[in-house]
């Protein structure tokens, strides 16, 4: 059933199956335009229930906002502000493609074709994700990785054999897994004919259906997020090492706490480890919170020391 | 393969009780202590190469008997 509302022989609105379509170009109340021909609301303030919720200065007050996605920590990508001077680069890579392996924090370059970042399973929920970035001539894919392999052969890191799905800039994909958690989400970029990884910037993967402005988190927060996967101490001098011991014919032990708790048990590199002629210090009792360094000297006067460390728990 | 690593040496390290607690490995030219954790990517790659028959993990040296203070 359909109908027409006419005033003074002019069609004001039509109705079809319950949908009303108005044909007016402007809506006026008491000779004041309320909605203009550009479909813009032309009022000084907006009231709900007699209370102003948007005032004439476009300030919203007295409103309960229930978002469908997070307001903060929207971006699942860590260290996505790639062209900024604030990009986090604890390894000191010359560029994001300056070496094969992890270069800028959280970014892995395979040495030829792909640039990857893995989002760990604990931060991946079922739902729709929107991918956005700055830069042209770049191609993005996503894939899920089940990291529950408990027997060899394992697969370390981004797996080319995963099912990779292409996703366009500012477009979405949906994850619907059962169980919900337990899979890492990988994002990778490759280049088309004219592409250059150096153009990639402001990478964002967020829950929701529309891209929002790149989320600039405080630098210290971003650094901490990176350090869940990799951290490196300053390599100090022998005069002021992070570990040094001198004790006759004893096992020398020291415990080093990480700055940030690690994703999983990390690999430890000791910097400047020196046994002073005896056993060289090594890492032991490695955990996600701390590790120990120890050695057994062979002489009373030996003073073994360690000048620094790195701890790595990347995907 | 994926994160291909050049592993030139791998040797178990033992804790004070004599149990294997880590692998001391040289990976891409860097010597590191790799925990026996399947979620650690270096351990994954070591075990993948062991399974493929391209790497053998050497047994640990006998633990030294020292008294801890």
Interface residues (C-beta under 8 A of the other chain):
Chain A: X101 X108 X110 X147 X149 X150 X152 X153 X154 X155 X156 X157 X158 X159 X160 X161 X247 X249 X250 X251 X253 X263 X264 X265 X266 X267 X268 X269 X270 X279 X282 X283 X284 X285 X286 X291 X296 X312 X313 X314 X315
Chain B: X1 X2 X3 X5 X13 X15 X16 X21 X22 X24 X28 X30 X31 X32 X33 X34 X35 X37 X38 X39 X40 X41 X42 X43 X44 X45 X47 X48 X50 X51 X52 X64 X66 X67 X68 X69
